[in-house]
Amino acid sequence: MRTFLIAIGCFLAGFSHADESQQRIDFIQNQFEENADHSKTWQWGWFSFLAGTSLVQGIGANVVDDDKLQYDMSVGAVTGFLGAADLIMNPMLSHNYSQQLNQMNSAPGIEQNAKLQQAESWLAKAAAREAQEKSWVTHTLSTLVNGLAGLAVAYDDKRPVDGWLTFATGVAVAQYKIYTSPTHMMEAQQAYLSGNFEYQAAKIEPKRWHIAAAGPNLMVNWKF
């Protein structure tokens, strides 16, 4: 009888553990799905804008006759290229993780523990990428790049006022890019680590802003 009760207890413990693991997986999946649109829009919206800006200004620098405008376009092409290259080498991937985890959940033959470990790994990576975008390092590097662009115009092309304008414009765009970056997975990871698996849509404000890129133009819509 005692052996039977022990077996029942082990079975119930295993069942409880499996249920908790699935709850954790479902939580992470839900958070990825909540953030997928923002992550994808931010990643490819800004990439399109920066790559388009670099392409248009690069072409313009080779066809315009005005020496000052040609210099400005050359500088703009370089800074735009650096921004686009950074998004390719270090992309925001929450939307990809959402799809991959969903495919893993629906795939037969994968152990639940393996699914949970992979989900936790993707959650940590997504949160770290969001934190990196908001970090002082990103602020400093973007200011440094735009500072060098402004100095080139101010001293190399001997136009101090235009140099300051180049710097201010570049910093404003960079700061807005940082400001609009996702933070949802950082908050989700904090909730997950605290064991708050009930952190759901009630704490998520509806998305009011949308970014769309058309060549070098960045269009931002805000829904009141």
Secondary structure, DSSP 8 states (H G I E B T S, - for coil): -HHHHHHHHHHHHHHHHHHHHHHHHHHHHHHHHHHHHHHHHHHHHHHHHHHHHHHHHHHHHTT---HHHHHHHHHHHHHHHHHHHHHHHS---HHHHHHHHHHHHHSTT--HHHHHHHHHHHHHHHHHHHHHHHSHHHHHHHHHHHHHHHHIIIIIS--HHHHHHHHHHHHHHHHHHHHTS--HHHHHHHHHHTT-TT--GGGS----EEEEEETTEEEEEE--
